[in-house]
Amino acid sequence: KNLGLPKLNAYEQELLKKAIPELKKNIQKGEEFVKKN
């Protein structure tokens, strides 16, 4: 069950904005690795 994100302060929101693109790239890499192996 995904409960979503709690209320974030401005600093946490900024960190999340910076982290999401990197996380998406890592997820994509992982999915491609699984498909190949």
DSSP file (Angstrom, degrees, kcal/mol; ACC not computed):
  #  RESIDUE AA STRUCTURE BP1 BP2  ACC     N-H-->O    O-->H-N    N-H-->O    O-->H-N    TCO  KAPPA ALPHA  PHI   PSI    X-CA   Y-CA   Z-CA
    1    1 A K              0   0    0      0, 0.0     2,-0.6     0, 0.0     0, 0.0   0.000 360.0 360.0 360.0 126.8    0.0    0.0    0.0
    2    2 A N        -     0   0    0      1,-0.1     3,-0.1     3,-0.0     0, 0.0  -0.840 360.0-175.7 -95.7 118.8    1.4    3.4   -1.0
    3    3 A L        -     0   0    0     -2,-0.6    -1,-0.1     1,-0.3     2,-0.0   0.392  35.8-135.0 -93.2   2.4    0.6    6.1    1.4
    4    4 A G        -     0   0    0      2,-0.0    -1,-0.3     0, 0.0     0, 0.0  -0.279  42.5 -39.0  75.3-164.7    2.2    8.8   -0.7
    5    5 A L        -     0   0    0     -3,-0.1     3,-0.1     1,-0.1     2,-0.0  -0.732  55.2-125.5 -98.3 145.2    4.4   11.5    0.6
    6    6 A P        -     0   0    0      0, 0.0     2,-0.3     0, 0.0    -1,-0.1  -0.246  53.9 -65.8 -73.6 175.3    4.0   13.3    3.9
    7    7 A K        -     0   0    0      1,-0.0     2,-0.3    -2,-0.0     0, 0.0  -0.489  61.1-154.8 -64.5 127.2    3.8   17.1    4.0
    8    8 A L        -     0   0    0     -2,-0.3     2,-0.1    -3,-0.1    -1,-0.0  -0.816   8.0-130.6-108.7 145.0    7.3   18.4    3.0
    9    9 A N     >  -     0   0    0     -2,-0.3     4,-2.5     1,-0.1     5,-0.2  -0.332  40.0 -93.7 -81.6 176.0    8.9   21.6    3.8
   10   10 A A  H  > S+     0   0    0      1,-0.2     4,-2.0     2,-0.2     5,-0.1   0.876 125.7  51.2 -60.6 -39.9   10.5   23.8    1.1
   11   11 A Y  H  > S+     0   0    0      1,-0.2     4,-2.1     2,-0.2    -1,-0.2   0.931 111.9  46.5 -63.5 -46.0   13.9   22.3    1.6
   12   12 A E  H  > S+     0   0    0      1,-0.2     4,-2.4     2,-0.2    -2,-0.2   0.877 110.1  54.0 -65.2 -38.2   12.6   18.8    1.3
   13   13 A Q  H  X S+     0   0    0     -4,-2.5     4,-2.3     2,-0.2    -1,-0.2   0.901 108.5  49.6 -61.8 -41.1   10.5   19.6   -1.8
   14   14 A E  H  X S+     0   0    0     -4,-2.0     4,-1.7     2,-0.2    -2,-0.2   0.909 110.5  49.5 -65.7 -42.9   13.6   21.0   -3.5
   15   15 A L  H  X S+     0   0    0     -4,-2.1     4,-1.9     1,-0.2    -2,-0.2   0.906 110.8  50.6 -61.6 -41.6   15.6   17.9   -2.6
   16   16 A L  H  X S+     0   0    0     -4,-2.4     4,-2.3     1,-0.2    -2,-0.2   0.907 106.8  53.9 -64.0 -42.5   12.8   15.7   -4.0
   17   17 A K  H  < S+     0   0    0     -4,-2.3    -1,-0.2     1,-0.2    -2,-0.2   0.878 112.5  44.7 -59.1 -37.9   12.7   17.7   -7.2
   18   18 A K  H  X S+     0   0    0     -4,-1.7     4,-0.6     1,-0.2    -1,-0.2   0.819 114.6  48.9 -75.6 -31.0   16.4   17.1   -7.7
   19   19 A A  H  X S+     0   0    0     -4,-1.9     4,-2.5     1,-0.2     5,-0.2   0.832  95.0  71.1 -79.8 -33.5   16.2   13.4   -6.8
   20   20 A I  H  X S+     0   0    0     -4,-2.3     4,-2.6     1,-0.2     5,-0.2   0.892  96.4  49.2 -57.8 -47.6   13.3   12.3   -9.0
   21   21 A P  H  > S+     0   0    0      0, 0.0     4,-1.9     0, 0.0    -1,-0.2   0.908 113.7  47.7 -59.6 -39.6   15.1   12.6  -12.4
   22   22 A E  H  X S+     0   0    0     -4,-0.6     4,-2.2     2,-0.2    -2,-0.2   0.902 111.4  50.3 -67.0 -40.8   18.0   10.5  -11.1
   23   23 A L  H  X S+     0   0    0     -4,-2.5     4,-2.5     1,-0.2    -1,-0.2   0.905 108.4  52.6 -63.3 -41.4   15.7    7.9   -9.6
   24   24 A K  H  X S+     0   0    0     -4,-2.6     4,-2.4    -5,-0.2    -1,-0.2   0.906 109.1  49.7 -61.7 -41.3   13.8    7.6  -12.9
   25   25 A K  H  X S+     0   0    0     -4,-1.9     4,-2.5     1,-0.2    -1,-0.2   0.919 111.5  48.8 -62.7 -43.1   17.1    7.0  -14.7
   26   26 A N  H  X S+     0   0    0     -4,-2.2     4,-2.2     2,-0.2    -2,-0.2   0.885 110.8  49.9 -65.7 -38.8   18.1    4.3  -12.2
   27   27 A I  H  X S+     0   0    0     -4,-2.5     4,-2.5     2,-0.2    -1,-0.2   0.923 110.9  50.0 -64.2 -44.0   14.7    2.6  -12.5
   28   28 A Q  H  X S+     0   0    0     -4,-2.4     4,-2.5     1,-0.2    -2,-0.2   0.921 110.2  50.2 -60.5 -45.4   15.0    2.6  -16.3
   29   29 A K  H  X S+     0   0    0     -4,-2.5     4,-2.3     1,-0.2    -1,-0.2   0.913 111.3  49.2 -59.0 -43.5   18.5    1.1  -16.1
   30   30 A G  H  X S+     0   0    0     -4,-2.2     4,-2.2     2,-0.2    -2,-0.2   0.900 110.4  49.5 -64.0 -42.2   17.3   -1.6  -13.8
   31   31 A E  H  X S+     0   0    0     -4,-2.5     4,-2.0     1,-0.2    -1,-0.2   0.904 111.8  48.8 -64.5 -41.3   14.3   -2.5  -16.0
   32   32 A E  H  X S+     0   0    0     -4,-2.5     4,-1.8     2,-0.2    -2,-0.2   0.893 110.0  52.1 -65.0 -39.6   16.6   -2.7  -19.1
   33   33 A F  H  X S+     0   0    0     -4,-2.3     4,-1.6     1,-0.2    -2,-0.2   0.916 109.7  48.8 -62.0 -43.9   19.0   -4.9  -17.2
   34   34 A V  H  < S+     0   0    0     -4,-2.2    -1,-0.2     1,-0.2    -2,-0.2   0.896 109.6  52.1 -65.0 -40.0   16.3   -7.3  -16.1
   35   35 A K  H  < S+     0   0    0     -4,-2.0    -1,-0.2     1,-0.2    -2,-0.2   0.871 111.7  46.7 -64.1 -36.2   14.9   -7.5  -19.7
   36   36 A K  H  <        0   0    0     -4,-1.8    -1,-0.2     1,-0.2    -2,-0.2   0.775 360.0 360.0 -76.9 -26.9   18.4   -8.4  -21.0
   37   37 A N     <        0   0    0     -4,-1.6    -2,-0.2    -5,-0.2    -1,-0.2   0.373 360.0 360.0-111.9 360.0   19.1  -11.0  -18.4
